[in-house]
Amino acid sequence: MTETPDIVLQWVERAEYDLDAARALNQSGHLLYVAFLCQQAAEKMLKATWCHQHKDSPPYVHNLSTLVELLKLKLSPSQERLLERLNRYYIVGRYPSFKQKLSAAITKEDASEILRETEEFARWCRSSIRMSNPS
């Protein structure tokens, strides 16, 4: 197995950090931010995939579906639904006026499901990268 480039590892580490934070926020009941961090983790895993495939910096794109199209990935229907769902939560970081509306719409069950599905998606992305740590 060849070494994974540092830039790929950096994107993966950032995604894992976001998932760790999402787990903690899920425990403490900050549900909107669970979903937001899951969106961030999925985006970072897709960008790690981009770096792995293209040996270059990822595009400045935040829409998960667009990233998937650029990467020419074949997703399952459940993965497609997850990414469409997560795209709604990126708006939290960009447009705080929508925060209250989205907060009211997410339940503990929703946040836990989003977190679980994002963890699965991150594992799927990571397996396609075939991670190896440099010696």
C-alpha positions, 0 to 999 in steps of 0.5 A: 500500500502506498502512503496517503498524501498529507493533504488527504490525511488532513481532510480525513482528520478534520472530518473525524474531528467534526464527527467527534464534536457531533457525537458530543453535541448529540449527547448534550442535546445541541441537535442543530449543530450535530447536523451541521457538523455532520454536513461538514464531516461529509464535505471534508470526506468528499474533499479528501476523496478529491485530493486522493483521486486528483492529487490536488486541492479540492474545489471551493464547493460546499454542495455535497451533491455537486462534489459527488458529481465532480468526483463521479461517485456512484452512491446508493439511494440512501447515501444520496438521501443523506447528502441531500438532507445534510445540504440543508444544514450547511445553511446554518453556517451561512445564513443564521436567520434560518437557525431557529426554523431548522432547530425546531425541525430536528429531533433527537431521533433525527440528529442520532440518525443523521450522525449514524448515517454520516459515520457510515458515509465517512467509513465508506469514503475512507475505504475508497481512499485506502488510508495508510499512515506514512512511516 
